[in-house]
Amino acid sequence: MKKSPEVTLREVTAENLDAVLELEVREEQQHLVASNAKSIAQAHYADGAWFRAIYADEKPVGFVMLALDEKGPSDFVWRLMVDASHQGKGYARQAMERVIEDARRRPNTRSLVLCHQPADGNAGSFYQSLGFAYTGEKLEDELLMKLEL
């Protein structure tokens, strides 16, 4: 019986940067999420940006980025992507479960919020399966979702 890979969130370093930059979603998803290069660049100029490579065992398979609000009450899930060749294996779910666990440990964080485009192929039902609910609000043109911790 084959053991499922362990999913971990790891710092993006000089050693793994190229591998993280090579990760891409499927072509039909590219309008839904920014590239990892753009995300990492934005993170370096944003207060509270936190980002990690998603690993399955020792292989980078995705990327997650949050905007942390140390004073609370909500952290923002800014980006989540899994490489096209690794989608459908449960890696995004496991990565988000780690993100949620970490958020629950932060003393001032009461919720996680995120938004997604209202386009075909969006991740709304995926986020709902993790407990996020639509708020009825929009951030620019995107639909806002919230998970109470």
C-alpha positions as CSV (number, residue, x, y, z in Angstrom):
1,M,0.0,0.0,0.0
2,K,1.4,3.3,-1.1
3,K,1.7,6.0,1.6
4,S,0.2,9.4,0.8
5,P,2.8,12.2,0.6
6,E,3.2,14.4,3.6
7,V,2.1,18.0,2.8
8,T,4.0,20.8,4.4
9,L,4.4,24.5,4.0
10,R,8.0,25.6,3.7
11,E,9.7,29.0,3.4
12,V,10.7,30.0,-0.1
13,T,14.5,30.3,-0.2
14,A,17.2,30.8,-2.7
15,E,17.5,27.0,-2.9
16,N,13.9,26.3,-3.9
17,L,12.9,29.6,-5.6
18,D,13.4,28.4,-9.2
19,A,11.3,25.3,-8.5
20,V,8.5,27.5,-7.0
21,L,8.6,29.9,-9.9
22,E,8.2,27.0,-12.4
23,L,4.9,25.9,-10.8
24,E,1.9,26.9,-13.0
25,V,-1.8,26.2,-12.9
26,R,-3.6,24.8,-16.0
27,E,-3.9,27.2,-18.9
28,E,-7.6,27.6,-18.4
29,Q,-7.0,28.7,-14.8
30,Q,-4.3,31.3,-15.4
31,H,-6.9,34.1,-15.4
32,L,-7.9,33.1,-11.9
33,V,-4.6,33.4,-10.0
34,A,-1.5,35.4,-10.4
35,S,1.9,33.8,-11.1
36,N,4.1,32.9,-8.2
37,A,6.7,35.4,-9.5
38,K,4.1,38.2,-9.2
39,S,3.0,37.0,-5.8
40,I,6.5,36.8,-4.4
41,A,7.3,40.3,-5.8
42,Q,4.1,41.7,-4.2
43,A,4.8,40.0,-0.9
44,H,8.1,41.8,-0.6
45,Y,6.4,45.2,-0.7
46,A,3.3,44.4,1.4
47,D,3.1,44.7,5.1
48,G,2.1,41.5,6.8
49,A,2.7,39.3,3.7
50,W,3.4,35.6,4.5
51,F,4.1,33.1,1.8
52,R,5.1,29.5,1.6
53,A,5.8,26.8,-0.9
54,I,3.5,23.8,-0.6
55,Y,5.5,20.6,-0.6
56,A,4.4,17.0,-1.1
57,D,7.1,15.1,0.7
58,E,10.3,16.7,-0.8
59,K,8.7,18.1,-4.0
60,P,7.3,21.6,-4.3
61,V,3.8,21.3,-5.7
62,G,2.1,24.7,-5.0
63,F,2.2,28.1,-3.3
64,V,0.1,29.9,-0.7
65,M,0.2,33.5,0.5
66,L,-1.6,35.4,3.2
67,A,-1.8,38.9,4.4
68,L,-1.5,38.6,8.2
69,D,-3.1,41.2,10.5
70,E,-1.2,40.9,13.8
71,K,-3.7,43.0,15.6
72,G,-6.6,40.9,14.2
73,P,-9.3,40.1,13.7
74,S,-8.9,38.6,10.2
75,D,-6.1,37.2,8.1
76,F,-6.5,37.3,4.3
77,V,-5.8,34.3,2.1
78,W,-4.3,36.2,-0.8
79,R,-3.2,33.4,-3.1
80,L,-3.4,29.6,-3.3
81,M,-2.2,27.6,-6.3
82,V,-1.3,24.0,-7.0
83,D,0.7,23.1,-10.1
84,A,-1.3,21.7,-13.0
85,S,0.5,18.3,-12.8
86,H,-0.4,18.0,-9.1
87,Q,-4.0,19.1,-9.0
88,G,-6.6,16.6,-7.8
89,K,-4.3,14.9,-5.3
90,G,-5.6,16.7,-2.2
91,Y,-2.6,19.0,-1.8
92,A,-4.6,22.3,-1.8
93,R,-6.9,20.9,0.9
94,Q,-4.1,19.7,3.1
95,A,-2.3,23.0,2.6
96,M,-5.4,25.0,3.6
97,E,-5.9,22.8,6.6
98,R,-2.4,23.7,7.7
99,V,-3.1,27.4,7.1
100,I,-6.4,27.2,9.1
101,E,-4.5,25.3,12.0
102,D,-1.9,28.0,12.1
103,A,-4.5,30.8,12.1
104,R,-6.2,29.2,15.0
105,R,-3.0,29.4,17.0
106,R,-2.5,33.1,16.4
107,P,-3.9,34.9,19.4
108,N,-5.7,37.8,17.7
109,T,-6.9,36.0,14.6
110,R,-10.7,35.3,14.7
111,S,-11.3,34.6,11.1
112,L,-9.8,33.9,7.7
113,V,-11.1,35.8,4.7
114,L,-10.5,35.3,1.0
115,C,-12.1,36.2,-2.3
116,H,-12.3,34.7,-5.8
117,Q,-13.4,35.7,-9.2
118,P,-17.0,34.7,-10.1
119,A,-15.7,33.0,-13.3
120,D,-16.1,29.4,-14.5
121,G,-13.6,27.1,-12.8
122,N,-13.4,29.2,-9.6
123,A,-12.6,27.6,-6.2
124,G,-15.7,28.7,-4.4
125,S,-17.0,25.2,-3.8
126,F,-13.6,24.0,-2.6
127,Y,-13.4,26.8,0.0
128,Q,-17.0,26.0,1.1
129,S,-15.9,22.4,1.7
130,L,-13.4,23.8,4.1
131,G,-16.0,25.8,6.0
132,F,-15.7,29.2,4.3
133,A,-19.0,30.9,3.6
134,Y,-20.0,33.7,1.3
135,T,-20.5,37.0,3.0
136,G,-22.6,38.6,0.3
137,E,-19.9,41.3,-0.1
138,K,-17.4,41.9,-2.9
139,L,-13.8,43.0,-2.9
140,E,-13.4,44.9,-6.2
141,D,-15.2,42.4,-8.6
142,E,-14.4,39.3,-6.5
143,L,-16.7,37.4,-4.2
144,L,-15.7,37.5,-0.5
145,M,-15.8,34.4,1.7
146,K,-15.1,34.1,5.5
147,L,-14.2,31.3,7.9
148,E,-14.9,32.0,11.5
149,L,-12.2,30.4,13.7
